[in-house]
Amino acid sequence: QVQLVESGGGLVQAGGSLRLSCAASGRTFSGNLMGWFRQAPGKQREFVGAISGSSGSTNYGDSVKGRFTISRDNAKNTVYLQMNSLKPEDTAVYYCAARSTSYVASKSENAYSYWGQGTQVTVSS
């Protein structure tokens, strides 16, 4: 019911910024839970941020809180991840995720049913 197409990854120096985009297709996008996760080489997949469907409430992982911001533009069926003050530790493949219904801004992968292909973010020192 939902397809996700990510863009915006790339190379950036420490302290710089990037904005990732995730374009979603499918019905009831405005009410869907959307989230971002990341996975670095040799590490577990990590929760980055989420935004709920109906309420617009957000949630962030501790390692990115205060630096990253998740938002959505329902008219464009797109969710964004604005990443500021990037650190080399932020280097990872970033994945967009979605649920087919409205839900709380969950940090659990189990809350999501659809995933993008992933986009590489590399932060150099």
N, C-alpha and C positions, 0 to 999 in steps of 0.2 A: 504493500500500500504506500510505502514511502521509499524514495530513492534520494541519495545524498551525493552531491558532487562538491569536493573540496578544492580550494585554491588559496594561494597567498603564501605558501611556504617558500623557504629559500635560505640564503646566507645573510647573516647580519653580525656586526661586531658587538661585543659586550657593551651594555648600556643603551643599545639601540632598541628600535621598536619594529614590530610587524603586526599586520592585521590579517588573520585568517578568515576566510569566508566559507560557508557551507550552504549551498543552494539546495533546497528541498523541493521535491515534487510529491504530490499526493494530496488527498483530501484532508481537511481539518488541520492544516498546518498551524494556523493561529492558536489552536488549542493543544498542540503537541508539546510534550516535554522534549527539550533538546539539551545535549551535553557535549562536552569535550573531554577526551582522555588522551594520554600520551604514554609512549613506551620508549625508553632509552635502551641501548644495547646492554644486555646482561641484567636488566632490571625488570621488575614486575610492571604491568600496566598500572598507571596512576591516574586517579581522578584529578581533573583540572578545574572544571566549572560546569554549571548547569543552570538552566533557566526554565521555570515551570511554564505550563501552558496558559491556563486561564488567569492566574494571579500575576505572573511575571516575576515572581520571587526568584532570587539567585542564590547560589551556593558555590563556594570555592574551596579548593584544596589548600591546606596550610602553607605549602611551599610557594604558592603563587598569589596568595591573598595580599591585596594592596598593590599589586603590579599588573595583574590581568583583569580584564573586564569582559564579560559576556553580554551580548545584546542580541535583539532580533528585530527584523524589519518584516512584518507580516505582509505588507504590500508587495514586497519583492521575494517573499518566501525564502528568506535568507537569515541565517544566524551568524554572528561574528564573534571572534575572539581577538580582542585588542591586547597585545602583549607589549608592555613597556618595561624598561630597566632590565633588559634581558641579560641572563647570565649563562656562562658555558654549561652549567648544570641543567639548563632548559633544553639543551639539545636532545631531540627525540623525534619520533614519528608521531604526529598529532592526528587523532581520529575524531571525526564528528559522529555523534550518535543520536538516535531519536527513538521515541516511544510513539505508538500509534494513537495514544490518548493523552488527555491531560493528567498530570501527576505532579507530586512535589519534586523539587529540585534535588533529586537523589544522587548520591555519590556512588551508588552501587551499580555495577555493570548489569546486574540482573534486572534492573528497571528498564533497560533499553533493548529494543528488538531489531533495530536497523543501524547499520554502520557504513561510513564512507570508506574509501580506499586508503586513506591516510596520506598526509603530506609531510615531507621532511622539513624540519627546522634545525638549522645548524648555527650555533652562536660561537664565534671565535673570540679568543682572548687577546 
